[in-house]
Amino acid sequence: MIDEDDLVKDEGGEEMYEHFRLVADKGQEAVRIDKFISSHQERTSRHRVQLAIKAGFVRVGDKVVKANYIVRPNDVISFVMPYERRGVEILPEDIPLDIVYEDDEVMVINKAAGMVVHPGHGNYSGTLVNALAGYLGISQGPDAEDERMGVLVHRIDKDTSGLLVVAKTPEAQLNLADQFFVHSIDRIYTAVVWGNLAEDEGTVEGTIGRDPNDRLRFRVYDDPEKGKWAVTHWKVLERFGFITVVECRLETGRTHQIRVHMSSLGHPLFADERYGGMEIRQGTIYAKYRQFIQNCFAICPRQALHARTLGFTHPKTGERLHFEAPLPDDMSALIEKWRAYVKTL
Protein backbone atom coordinates (compact mmCIF):
# COMPACT_ATOMS: atom_id res chain seq x y z
CA MET A 1 0.00 0.00 0.00
CA ILE A 2 1.30 3.47 -0.83
CA ASP A 3 0.33 6.78 0.74
CA GLU A 4 1.79 9.84 -0.95
CA ASP A 5 2.24 12.28 1.93
CA ASP A 6 2.03 15.95 1.03
CA LEU A 7 4.34 17.09 3.81
CA VAL A 8 6.41 19.32 1.57
CA LYS A 9 3.76 21.76 0.53
CA ASP A 10 3.18 25.27 1.61
CA GLU A 11 1.04 28.07 0.36
CA GLY A 12 1.16 26.65 -3.17
CA GLY A 13 -1.77 24.51 -4.18
CA GLU A 14 0.12 21.71 -5.88
CA GLU A 15 1.63 18.66 -4.21
CA MET A 16 5.36 18.11 -4.46
CA TYR A 17 5.32 14.40 -3.49
CA GLU A 18 8.74 14.51 -1.90
CA HIS A 19 7.66 12.42 1.06
CA PHE A 20 6.18 8.97 0.74
CA ARG A 21 4.94 6.23 2.99
CA LEU A 22 4.78 2.52 2.14
CA VAL A 23 3.31 -0.24 4.29
CA ALA A 24 4.45 -3.80 3.54
CA ASP A 25 1.67 -6.35 3.25
CA LYS A 26 1.16 -9.07 5.87
CA GLY A 27 2.42 -11.66 3.38
CA GLN A 28 5.44 -9.66 2.18
CA GLU A 29 8.35 -11.84 1.02
CA ALA A 30 11.91 -11.01 2.06
CA VAL A 31 13.39 -8.38 -0.26
CA ARG A 32 15.98 -5.60 -0.05
CA ILE A 33 14.45 -2.24 0.74
CA ASP A 34 15.91 -0.50 -2.34
CA LYS A 35 14.30 -3.08 -4.61
CA PHE A 36 11.04 -2.94 -2.65
CA ILE A 37 10.74 0.86 -2.93
CA SER A 38 11.68 1.05 -6.62
CA SER A 39 9.17 -1.71 -7.47
CA HIS A 40 6.39 0.23 -5.71
CA GLN A 41 7.23 3.67 -7.13
CA GLU A 42 6.26 4.79 -10.61
CA ARG A 43 8.48 7.24 -12.51
CA THR A 44 11.53 6.46 -10.42
CA SER A 45 14.66 4.36 -10.68
CA ARG A 46 16.56 2.13 -8.29
CA HIS A 47 19.47 4.57 -8.55
CA ARG A 48 17.34 7.40 -7.17
CA VAL A 49 16.13 5.16 -4.38
CA GLN A 50 19.70 4.19 -3.50
CA LEU A 51 20.67 7.88 -3.50
CA ALA A 52 17.91 8.58 -0.99
CA ILE A 53 19.02 5.64 1.18
CA LYS A 54 22.66 6.75 1.07
CA ALA A 55 21.62 10.24 2.16
CA GLY A 56 19.85 8.76 5.19
CA PHE A 57 16.34 9.68 4.12
CA VAL A 58 14.73 6.23 4.22
CA ARG A 59 13.29 5.08 7.54
CA VAL A 60 11.53 1.99 8.79
CA GLY A 61 9.48 3.24 11.70
CA ASP A 62 11.76 5.92 13.17
CA LYS A 63 15.01 4.14 12.30
CA VAL A 64 17.22 5.09 9.33
CA VAL A 65 18.10 1.97 7.32
CA LYS A 66 20.67 0.99 4.68
CA ALA A 67 20.09 -0.43 1.22
CA ASN A 68 20.60 -4.02 2.38
CA TYR A 69 17.78 -3.83 4.93
CA ILE A 70 15.33 -6.70 4.37
CA VAL A 71 11.70 -5.61 4.34
CA ARG A 72 9.47 -7.52 6.74
CA PRO A 73 5.67 -7.94 6.80
CA ASN A 74 3.82 -4.84 8.07
CA ASP A 75 6.95 -2.65 7.94
CA VAL A 76 6.06 1.06 7.76
CA ILE A 77 8.55 2.74 5.43
CA SER A 78 8.78 6.53 5.09
CA PHE A 79 11.20 8.19 2.71
CA VAL A 80 12.04 11.38 0.88
CA MET A 81 12.48 11.48 -2.88
CA PRO A 82 13.84 14.57 -4.63
CA TYR A 83 10.85 15.03 -6.98
CA GLU A 84 8.62 13.11 -9.31
CA ARG A 85 9.10 12.92 -13.05
CA ARG A 86 7.49 15.73 -15.00
CA GLY A 87 4.48 14.96 -17.13
CA VAL A 88 5.13 17.86 -19.51
CA GLU A 89 8.12 19.12 -21.38
CA ILE A 90 10.11 21.74 -19.50
CA LEU A 91 11.44 24.29 -21.98
CA PRO A 92 13.97 26.95 -20.99
CA GLU A 93 12.75 30.53 -21.21
CA ASP A 94 14.61 33.79 -20.82
CA ILE A 95 12.68 35.15 -17.84
CA PRO A 96 14.41 37.46 -15.33
CA LEU A 97 14.87 36.01 -11.85
CA ASP A 98 15.33 37.92 -8.61
CA ILE A 99 18.13 35.78 -7.17
CA VAL A 100 18.75 36.59 -3.52
CA TYR A 101 21.48 33.99 -3.01
CA GLU A 102 23.26 31.35 -5.09
CA ASP A 103 26.11 28.88 -4.75
CA ASP A 104 26.88 25.46 -6.24
CA GLU A 105 24.22 23.74 -4.12
CA VAL A 106 21.26 26.08 -3.63
CA MET A 107 19.53 29.20 -4.86
CA VAL A 108 17.09 31.49 -3.05
CA ILE A 109 14.59 33.24 -5.31
CA ASN A 110 12.33 36.17 -4.50
CA LYS A 111 9.25 35.28 -6.58
CA ALA A 112 7.01 38.05 -7.82
CA ALA A 113 3.25 37.83 -7.35
CA GLY A 114 1.57 36.59 -10.51
CA MET A 115 4.26 34.06 -11.46
CA VAL A 116 3.20 30.41 -11.47
CA VAL A 117 5.83 28.16 -9.93
CA HIS A 118 5.46 25.01 -12.05
CA PRO A 119 3.88 24.28 -15.47
CA GLY A 120 0.44 22.71 -15.38
CA HIS A 121 -3.27 23.49 -15.17
CA GLY A 122 -3.16 25.69 -18.27
CA ASN A 123 0.14 27.37 -17.39
CA TYR A 124 2.75 25.62 -19.52
CA SER A 125 5.10 28.55 -20.05
CA GLY A 126 6.25 31.63 -18.22
CA THR A 127 6.65 29.74 -14.95
CA LEU A 128 9.42 29.82 -12.40
CA VAL A 129 10.56 26.37 -13.53
CA ASN A 130 10.81 27.57 -17.14
CA ALA A 131 12.86 30.53 -15.91
CA LEU A 132 15.14 28.21 -13.92
CA ALA A 133 15.54 25.96 -16.96
CA GLY A 134 16.69 28.96 -18.96
CA TYR A 135 19.01 30.22 -16.25
CA LEU A 136 20.59 26.82 -15.59
CA GLY A 137 20.69 25.82 -19.26
CA ILE A 138 18.60 22.68 -18.83
CA SER A 139 15.75 21.32 -20.93
CA GLN A 140 13.66 18.28 -20.06
CA GLY A 141 10.97 16.28 -21.77
CA PRO A 142 8.53 13.97 -19.96
CA ASP A 143 10.80 10.94 -20.53
CA ALA A 144 14.15 12.67 -20.13
CA GLU A 145 16.91 10.80 -18.33
CA ASP A 146 18.43 14.07 -17.11
CA GLU A 147 16.78 14.53 -13.72
CA ARG A 148 18.46 17.77 -12.77
CA MET A 149 15.24 19.72 -13.30
CA GLY A 150 14.00 18.51 -9.94
CA VAL A 151 15.17 21.70 -8.28
CA LEU A 152 12.03 22.82 -6.47
CA VAL A 153 11.69 21.84 -2.84
CA HIS A 154 8.50 23.77 -2.06
CA ARG A 155 6.05 26.12 -3.72
CA ILE A 156 4.04 29.22 -3.02
CA ASP A 157 0.85 30.32 -4.74
CA LYS A 158 0.85 32.20 -8.02
CA ASP A 159 -0.47 35.33 -6.29
CA THR A 160 1.75 35.06 -3.22
CA SER A 161 5.11 36.82 -3.43
CA GLY A 162 8.35 36.03 -1.64
CA LEU A 163 11.17 33.62 -0.95
CA LEU A 164 11.67 30.11 -2.30
CA VAL A 165 14.67 27.83 -1.89
CA VAL A 166 15.85 25.91 -4.94
CA ALA A 167 18.20 22.92 -4.89
CA LYS A 168 20.78 22.65 -7.68
CA THR A 169 21.84 19.06 -6.96
CA PRO A 170 19.91 15.89 -6.06
CA GLU A 171 21.82 15.66 -2.79
CA ALA A 172 20.88 19.22 -1.84
CA GLN A 173 17.25 18.58 -2.68
CA LEU A 174 17.11 15.46 -0.53
CA ASN A 175 18.69 17.33 2.36
CA LEU A 176 16.35 20.33 2.09
CA ALA A 177 13.30 18.10 1.68
CA ASP A 178 14.24 16.36 4.92
CA GLN A 179 14.50 19.73 6.68
CA PHE A 180 10.93 20.43 5.60
CA PHE A 181 9.98 16.96 6.82
CA VAL A 182 11.25 17.64 10.35
CA HIS A 183 9.95 21.26 10.31
CA SER A 184 13.39 22.85 10.77
CA ILE A 185 12.88 25.38 7.95
CA ASP A 186 12.04 28.90 9.15
CA ARG A 187 9.22 30.50 7.13
CA ILE A 188 7.65 33.80 8.16
CA TYR A 189 5.04 35.61 6.09
CA THR A 190 3.59 39.11 6.23
CA ALA A 191 -0.15 39.28 5.59
CA VAL A 192 -2.87 41.92 5.56
CA VAL A 193 -6.14 40.56 6.94
CA TRP A 194 -9.65 41.91 7.31
CA GLY A 195 -10.80 43.07 10.73
CA ASN A 196 -9.20 43.93 14.07
CA LEU A 197 -7.93 40.83 15.84
CA ALA A 198 -8.89 40.65 19.50
CA GLU A 199 -5.45 39.55 20.70
CA ASP A 200 -1.93 40.66 19.84
CA GLU A 201 -0.78 37.15 19.00
CA GLY A 202 -2.03 33.60 18.88
CA THR A 203 -1.85 30.16 17.31
CA VAL A 204 -4.24 28.48 14.90
CA GLU A 205 -4.14 24.70 14.66
CA GLY A 206 -6.31 21.98 13.24
CA THR A 207 -6.69 19.60 10.34
CA ILE A 208 -6.70 21.18 6.88
CA GLY A 209 -8.47 19.33 4.07
CA ARG A 210 -10.34 20.04 0.87
CA ASP A 211 -13.74 21.67 1.05
CA PRO A 212 -16.27 19.14 -0.31
CA ASN A 213 -18.35 21.98 -1.75
CA ASP A 214 -15.43 23.56 -3.64
CA ARG A 215 -12.42 21.45 -4.61
CA LEU A 216 -10.30 24.57 -5.10
CA ARG A 217 -10.76 25.59 -1.47
CA PHE A 218 -9.55 24.11 1.79
CA ARG A 219 -11.01 24.30 5.28
CA VAL A 220 -10.23 23.42 8.89
CA TYR A 221 -11.74 20.20 10.26
CA ASP A 222 -12.00 18.80 13.77
CA ASP A 223 -11.69 15.28 12.35
CA PRO A 224 -8.00 14.32 11.89
CA GLU A 225 -8.99 11.80 9.21
CA LYS A 226 -10.15 14.56 6.86
CA GLY A 227 -6.80 16.20 6.17
CA LYS A 228 -3.36 17.08 7.52
CA TRP A 229 -2.52 18.66 10.85
CA ALA A 230 -1.44 22.29 10.48
CA VAL A 231 -0.12 24.94 12.88
CA THR A 232 0.27 28.67 12.23
CA HIS A 233 1.58 31.18 14.79
CA TRP A 234 0.47 34.77 14.18
CA LYS A 235 1.38 38.15 15.67
CA VAL A 236 -0.06 41.61 15.06
CA LEU A 237 2.38 44.05 13.46
CA GLU A 238 0.09 47.05 12.86
CA ARG A 239 -3.60 47.79 13.37
CA PHE A 240 -5.81 50.01 11.24
CA GLY A 241 -9.17 49.15 12.80
CA PHE A 242 -10.73 47.78 9.63
CA ILE A 243 -7.71 45.71 8.63
CA THR A 244 -4.63 44.35 10.45
CA VAL A 245 -1.08 43.64 9.32
CA VAL A 246 0.09 40.36 10.82
CA GLU A 247 3.16 38.16 10.85
CA CYS A 248 2.49 34.45 10.31
CA ARG A 249 5.08 31.81 11.17
CA LEU A 250 4.52 28.38 9.70
CA GLU A 251 5.15 25.38 11.89
CA THR A 252 3.79 23.12 9.16
CA GLY A 253 3.33 23.76 5.45
CA ARG A 254 -0.07 22.79 4.06
CA THR A 255 -1.86 23.97 0.96
CA HIS A 256 -3.25 27.50 1.47
CA GLN A 257 -2.38 27.16 5.17
CA ILE A 258 -2.24 30.84 6.13
CA ARG A 259 -5.19 31.72 3.93
CA VAL A 260 -7.31 28.95 5.44
CA HIS A 261 -6.25 29.54 9.04
CA MET A 262 -6.84 33.29 9.01
CA SER A 263 -10.18 32.80 7.27
CA SER A 264 -11.15 30.27 9.96
CA LEU A 265 -10.61 33.01 12.55
CA GLY A 266 -13.00 35.29 10.66
CA HIS A 267 -10.11 37.37 9.30
CA PRO A 268 -9.53 36.39 5.65
CA LEU A 269 -6.61 37.87 3.78
CA PHE A 270 -7.31 41.20 2.10
CA ALA A 271 -8.17 40.70 -1.61
CA ASP A 272 -8.14 36.89 -1.29
CA GLU A 273 -11.04 36.14 -3.63
CA ARG A 274 -11.11 32.40 -2.94
CA TYR A 275 -11.62 32.87 0.81
CA GLY A 276 -13.89 35.91 0.83
CA GLY A 277 -11.25 38.63 0.99
CA MET A 278 -12.59 40.55 -2.01
CA GLU A 279 -15.73 41.43 -0.05
CA ILE A 280 -15.91 44.40 2.32
CA ARG A 281 -15.70 42.56 5.63
CA GLN A 282 -15.29 45.52 7.95
CA GLY A 283 -16.21 49.19 7.95
CA THR A 284 -19.06 51.51 7.06
CA ILE A 285 -21.73 51.28 4.36
CA TYR A 286 -21.05 54.75 2.97
CA ALA A 287 -20.14 55.18 -0.71
CA LYS A 288 -16.92 57.06 0.09
CA TYR A 289 -15.61 54.14 2.15
CA ARG A 290 -16.68 51.62 -0.50
CA GLN A 291 -14.78 53.61 -3.11
CA PHE A 292 -11.73 53.71 -0.86
CA ILE A 293 -11.82 49.90 -0.58
CA GLN A 294 -12.16 49.51 -4.34
CA ASN A 295 -9.11 51.74 -4.75
CA CYS A 296 -7.25 49.48 -2.32
CA PHE A 297 -8.24 46.41 -4.34
CA ALA A 298 -6.87 48.15 -7.44
CA ILE A 299 -3.55 48.80 -5.70
CA CYS A 300 -3.21 45.20 -4.49
CA PRO A 301 -5.50 42.97 -6.60
CA ARG A 302 -4.23 39.70 -5.11
CA GLN A 303 -4.16 38.11 -1.70
CA ALA A 304 -1.97 40.33 0.48
CA LEU A 305 0.55 37.66 1.44
CA HIS A 306 4.34 37.78 1.20
CA ALA A 307 6.90 35.11 2.15
CA ARG A 308 9.23 37.50 3.93
CA THR A 309 11.68 35.29 5.83
CA LEU A 310 13.35 32.01 4.93
CA GLY A 311 15.92 30.16 7.04
CA PHE A 312 17.51 26.75 6.56
CA THR A 313 20.71 24.80 7.11
CA HIS A 314 23.02 24.72 4.10
CA PRO A 315 22.93 21.12 2.81
CA LYS A 316 26.70 20.92 2.32
CA THR A 317 28.38 23.32 4.75
CA GLY A 318 25.94 22.94 7.65
CA GLU A 319 25.82 26.74 8.04
CA ARG A 320 22.49 28.21 9.09
CA LEU A 321 21.34 30.67 6.41
CA HIS A 322 18.74 33.41 6.88
CA PHE A 323 17.14 35.58 4.19
CA GLU A 324 14.68 38.49 4.20
CA ALA A 325 12.69 39.87 1.26
CA PRO A 326 11.19 43.35 1.67
CA LEU A 327 7.50 43.85 1.03
CA PRO A 328 6.70 44.23 -2.68
CA ASP A 329 5.42 47.55 -3.96
CA ASP A 330 1.74 46.57 -4.08
CA MET A 331 1.56 45.51 -0.43
CA SER A 332 3.67 48.47 0.70
CA ALA A 333 1.38 50.86 -1.18
CA LEU A 334 -1.70 49.17 0.30
CA ILE A 335 -0.42 49.57 3.86
CA GLU A 336 0.61 53.18 3.26
CA LYS A 337 -2.86 53.97 1.90
CA TRP A 338 -4.44 52.59 5.07
CA ARG A 339 -2.02 54.54 7.27
CA ALA A 340 -3.07 57.74 5.52
CA TYR A 341 -6.76 56.82 5.68
CA VAL A 342 -6.96 56.17 9.42
CA LYS A 343 -5.34 59.55 10.09
CA THR A 344 -8.40 61.21 8.52
CA LEU A 345 -10.87 59.48 10.85
C-alpha positions as CSV (number, residue, x, y, z in Angstrom):
1,M,0.0,0.0,0.0
2,I,1.3,3.5,-0.8
3,D,0.3,6.8,0.7
4,E,1.8,9.8,-1.0
5,D,2.2,12.3,1.9
6,D,2.0,15.9,1.0
7,L,4.3,17.1,3.8
8,V,6.4,19.3,1.6
9,K,3.8,21.8,0.5
10,D,3.2,25.3,1.6
11,E,1.0,28.1,0.4
12,G,1.2,26.7,-3.2
13,G,-1.8,24.5,-4.2
14,E,0.1,21.7,-5.9
15,E,1.6,18.7,-4.2
16,M,5.4,18.1,-4.5
17,Y,5.3,14.4,-3.5
18,E,8.7,14.5,-1.9
19,H,7.7,12.4,1.1
20,F,6.2,9.0,0.7
21,R,4.9,6.2,3.0
22,L,4.8,2.5,2.1
23,V,3.3,-0.2,4.3
24,A,4.5,-3.8,3.5
25,D,1.7,-6.4,3.2
26,K,1.2,-9.1,5.9
27,G,2.4,-11.7,3.4
28,Q,5.4,-9.7,2.2
29,E,8.3,-11.8,1.0
30,A,11.9,-11.0,2.1
31,V,13.4,-8.4,-0.3
32,R,16.0,-5.6,0.0
33,I,14.4,-2.2,0.7
34,D,15.9,-0.5,-2.3
35,K,14.3,-3.1,-4.6
36,F,11.0,-2.9,-2.6
37,I,10.7,0.9,-2.9
38,S,11.7,1.0,-6.6
39,S,9.2,-1.7,-7.5
40,H,6.4,0.2,-5.7
41,Q,7.2,3.7,-7.1
42,E,6.3,4.8,-10.6
43,R,8.5,7.2,-12.5
44,T,11.5,6.5,-10.4
45,S,14.7,4.4,-10.7
46,R,16.6,2.1,-8.3
47,H,19.5,4.6,-8.5
48,R,17.3,7.4,-7.2
49,V,16.1,5.2,-4.4
50,Q,19.7,4.2,-3.5
51,L,20.7,7.9,-3.5
52,A,17.9,8.6,-1.0
53,I,19.0,5.6,1.2
54,K,22.7,6.8,1.1
55,A,21.6,10.2,2.2
56,G,19.8,8.8,5.2
57,F,16.3,9.7,4.1
58,V,14.7,6.2,4.2
59,R,13.3,5.1,7.5
60,V,11.5,2.0,8.8
61,G,9.5,3.2,11.7
62,D,11.8,5.9,13.2
63,K,15.0,4.1,12.3
64,V,17.2,5.1,9.3
65,V,18.1,2.0,7.3
66,K,20.7,1.0,4.7
67,A,20.1,-0.4,1.2
68,N,20.6,-4.0,2.4
69,Y,17.8,-3.8,4.9
70,I,15.3,-6.7,4.4
71,V,11.7,-5.6,4.3
72,R,9.5,-7.5,6.7
73,P,5.7,-7.9,6.8
74,N,3.8,-4.8,8.1
75,D,7.0,-2.6,7.9
76,V,6.1,1.1,7.8
77,I,8.6,2.7,5.4
78,S,8.8,6.5,5.1
79,F,11.2,8.2,2.7
80,V,12.0,11.4,0.9
81,M,12.5,11.5,-2.9
82,P,13.8,14.6,-4.6
83,Y,10.9,15.0,-7.0
84,E,8.6,13.1,-9.3
85,R,9.1,12.9,-13.1
86,R,7.5,15.7,-15.0
87,G,4.5,15.0,-17.1
88,V,5.1,17.9,-19.5
89,E,8.1,19.1,-21.4
90,I,10.1,21.7,-19.5
91,L,11.4,24.3,-22.0
92,P,14.0,26.9,-21.0
93,E,12.8,30.5,-21.2
94,D,14.6,33.8,-20.8
95,I,12.7,35.2,-17.8
96,P,14.4,37.5,-15.3
97,L,14.9,36.0,-11.9
98,D,15.3,37.9,-8.6
99,I,18.1,35.8,-7.2
100,V,18.8,36.6,-3.5
101,Y,21.5,34.0,-3.0
102,E,23.3,31.3,-5.1
103,D,26.1,28.9,-4.8
104,D,26.9,25.5,-6.2
105,E,24.2,23.7,-4.1
106,V,21.3,26.1,-3.6
107,M,19.5,29.2,-4.9
108,V,17.1,31.5,-3.0
109,I,14.6,33.2,-5.3
110,N,12.3,36.2,-4.5
111,K,9.2,35.3,-6.6
112,A,7.0,38.1,-7.8
113,A,3.3,37.8,-7.3
114,G,1.6,36.6,-10.5
115,M,4.3,34.1,-11.5
116,V,3.2,30.4,-11.5
117,V,5.8,28.2,-9.9
118,H,5.5,25.0,-12.1
119,P,3.9,24.3,-15.5
120,G,0.4,22.7,-15.4
121,H,-3.3,23.5,-15.2
122,G,-3.2,25.7,-18.3
123,N,0.1,27.4,-17.4
124,Y,2.8,25.6,-19.5
125,S,5.1,28.5,-20.0
126,G,6.2,31.6,-18.2
127,T,6.6,29.7,-15.0
128,L,9.4,29.8,-12.4
129,V,10.6,26.4,-13.5
130,N,10.8,27.6,-17.1
131,A,12.9,30.5,-15.9
132,L,15.1,28.2,-13.9
133,A,15.5,26.0,-17.0
134,G,16.7,29.0,-19.0
135,Y,19.0,30.2,-16.3
136,L,20.6,26.8,-15.6
137,G,20.7,25.8,-19.3
138,I,18.6,22.7,-18.8
139,S,15.7,21.3,-20.9
140,Q,13.7,18.3,-20.1
141,G,11.0,16.3,-21.8
142,P,8.5,14.0,-20.0
143,D,10.8,10.9,-20.5
144,A,14.1,12.7,-20.1
145,E,16.9,10.8,-18.3
146,D,18.4,14.1,-17.1
147,E,16.8,14.5,-13.7
148,R,18.5,17.8,-12.8
149,M,15.2,19.7,-13.3
150,G,14.0,18.5,-9.9
151,V,15.2,21.7,-8.3
152,L,12.0,22.8,-6.5
153,V,11.7,21.8,-2.8
154,H,8.5,23.8,-2.1
155,R,6.1,26.1,-3.7
156,I,4.0,29.2,-3.0
157,D,0.9,30.3,-4.7
158,K,0.9,32.2,-8.0
159,D,-0.5,35.3,-6.3
160,T,1.7,35.1,-3.2
161,S,5.1,36.8,-3.4
162,G,8.4,36.0,-1.6
163,L,11.2,33.6,-1.0
164,L,11.7,30.1,-2.3
165,V,14.7,27.8,-1.9
166,V,15.9,25.9,-4.9
167,A,18.2,22.9,-4.9
168,K,20.8,22.7,-7.7
169,T,21.8,19.1,-7.0
170,P,19.9,15.9,-6.1
171,E,21.8,15.7,-2.8
172,A,20.9,19.2,-1.8
173,Q,17.2,18.6,-2.7
174,L,17.1,15.5,-0.5
175,N,18.7,17.3,2.4
176,L,16.4,20.3,2.1
177,A,13.3,18.1,1.7
178,D,14.2,16.4,4.9
179,Q,14.5,19.7,6.7
180,F,10.9,20.4,5.6
181,F,10.0,17.0,6.8
182,V,11.3,17.6,10.4
183,H,10.0,21.3,10.3
184,S,13.4,22.8,10.8
185,I,12.9,25.4,7.9
186,D,12.0,28.9,9.2
187,R,9.2,30.5,7.1
188,I,7.6,33.8,8.2
189,Y,5.0,35.6,6.1
190,T,3.6,39.1,6.2
191,A,-0.1,39.3,5.6
192,V,-2.9,41.9,5.6
193,V,-6.1,40.6,6.9
194,W,-9.7,41.9,7.3
195,G,-10.8,43.1,10.7
196,N,-9.2,43.9,14.1
197,L,-7.9,40.8,15.8
198,A,-8.9,40.7,19.5
199,E,-5.5,39.6,20.7
200,D,-1.9,40.7,19.8
201,E,-0.8,37.1,19.0
202,G,-2.0,33.6,18.9
203,T,-1.8,30.2,17.3
204,V,-4.2,28.5,14.9
205,E,-4.1,24.7,14.7
206,G,-6.3,22.0,13.2
207,T,-6.7,19.6,10.3
208,I,-6.7,21.2,6.9
209,G,-8.5,19.3,4.1
210,R,-10.3,20.0,0.9
211,D,-13.7,21.7,1.1
212,P,-16.3,19.1,-0.3
213,N,-18.3,22.0,-1.7
214,D,-15.4,23.6,-3.6
215,R,-12.4,21.4,-4.6
216,L,-10.3,24.6,-5.1
217,R,-10.8,25.6,-1.5
218,F,-9.5,24.1,1.8
219,R,-11.0,24.3,5.3
220,V,-10.2,23.4,8.9
221,Y,-11.7,20.2,10.3
222,D,-12.0,18.8,13.8
223,D,-11.7,15.3,12.3
224,P,-8.0,14.3,11.9
225,E,-9.0,11.8,9.2
226,K,-10.1,14.6,6.9
227,G,-6.8,16.2,6.2
228,K,-3.4,17.1,7.5
229,W,-2.5,18.7,10.9
230,A,-1.4,22.3,10.5
231,V,-0.1,24.9,12.9
232,T,0.3,28.7,12.2
233,H,1.6,31.2,14.8
234,W,0.5,34.8,14.2
235,K,1.4,38.1,15.7
236,V,-0.1,41.6,15.1
237,L,2.4,44.1,13.5
238,E,0.1,47.0,12.9
239,R,-3.6,47.8,13.4
240,F,-5.8,50.0,11.2
241,G,-9.2,49.2,12.8
242,F,-10.7,47.8,9.6
243,I,-7.7,45.7,8.6
244,T,-4.6,44.4,10.5
245,V,-1.1,43.6,9.3
246,V,0.1,40.4,10.8
247,E,3.2,38.2,10.9
248,C,2.5,34.4,10.3
249,R,5.1,31.8,11.2
250,L,4.5,28.4,9.7
251,E,5.2,25.4,11.9
252,T,3.8,23.1,9.2
253,G,3.3,23.8,5.5
254,R,-0.1,22.8,4.1
255,T,-1.9,24.0,1.0
256,H,-3.2,27.5,1.5
257,Q,-2.4,27.2,5.2
258,I,-2.2,30.8,6.1
259,R,-5.2,31.7,3.9
260,V,-7.3,28.9,5.4
261,H,-6.3,29.5,9.0
262,M,-6.8,33.3,9.0
263,S,-10.2,32.8,7.3
264,S,-11.2,30.3,10.0
265,L,-10.6,33.0,12.6
266,G,-13.0,35.3,10.7
267,H,-10.1,37.4,9.3
268,P,-9.5,36.4,5.7
269,L,-6.6,37.9,3.8
270,F,-7.3,41.2,2.1
271,A,-8.2,40.7,-1.6
272,D,-8.1,36.9,-1.3
273,E,-11.0,36.1,-3.6
274,R,-11.1,32.4,-2.9
275,Y,-11.6,32.9,0.8
276,G,-13.9,35.9,0.8
277,G,-11.3,38.6,1.0
278,M,-12.6,40.6,-2.0
279,E,-15.7,41.4,0.0
280,I,-15.9,44.4,2.3
281,R,-15.7,42.6,5.6
282,Q,-15.3,45.5,7.9
283,G,-16.2,49.2,8.0
284,T,-19.1,51.5,7.1
285,I,-21.7,51.3,4.4
286,Y,-21.0,54.7,3.0
287,A,-20.1,55.2,-0.7
288,K,-16.9,57.1,0.1
289,Y,-15.6,54.1,2.2
290,R,-16.7,51.6,-0.5
291,Q,-14.8,53.6,-3.1
292,F,-11.7,53.7,-0.9
293,I,-11.8,49.9,-0.6
294,Q,-12.2,49.5,-4.3
295,N,-9.1,51.7,-4.7
296,C,-7.3,49.5,-2.3
297,F,-8.2,46.4,-4.3
298,A,-6.9,48.2,-7.4
299,I,-3.5,48.8,-5.7
300,C,-3.2,45.2,-4.5
301,P,-5.5,43.0,-6.6
302,R,-4.2,39.7,-5.1
303,Q,-4.2,38.1,-1.7
304,A,-2.0,40.3,0.5
305,L,0.5,37.7,1.4
306,H,4.3,37.8,1.2
307,A,6.9,35.1,2.1
308,R,9.2,37.5,3.9
309,T,11.7,35.3,5.8
310,L,13.4,32.0,4.9
311,G,15.9,30.2,7.0
312,F,17.5,26.8,6.6
313,T,20.7,24.8,7.1
314,H,23.0,24.7,4.1
315,P,22.9,21.1,2.8
316,K,26.7,20.9,2.3
317,T,28.4,23.3,4.8
318,G,25.9,22.9,7.6
319,E,25.8,26.7,8.0
320,R,22.5,28.2,9.1
321,L,21.3,30.7,6.4
322,H,18.7,33.4,6.9
323,F,17.1,35.6,4.2
324,E,14.7,38.5,4.2
325,A,12.7,39.9,1.3
326,P,11.2,43.4,1.7
327,L,7.5,43.9,1.0
328,P,6.7,44.2,-2.7
329,D,5.4,47.5,-4.0
330,D,1.7,46.6,-4.1
331,M,1.6,45.5,-0.4
332,S,3.7,48.5,0.7
333,A,1.4,50.9,-1.2
334,L,-1.7,49.2,0.3
335,I,-0.4,49.6,3.9
336,E,0.6,53.2,3.3
337,K,-2.9,54.0,1.9
338,W,-4.4,52.6,5.1
339,R,-2.0,54.5,7.3
340,A,-3.1,57.7,5.5
341,Y,-6.8,56.8,5.7
342,V,-7.0,56.2,9.4
343,K,-5.3,59.6,10.1
344,T,-8.4,61.2,8.5
345,L,-10.9,59.5,10.9
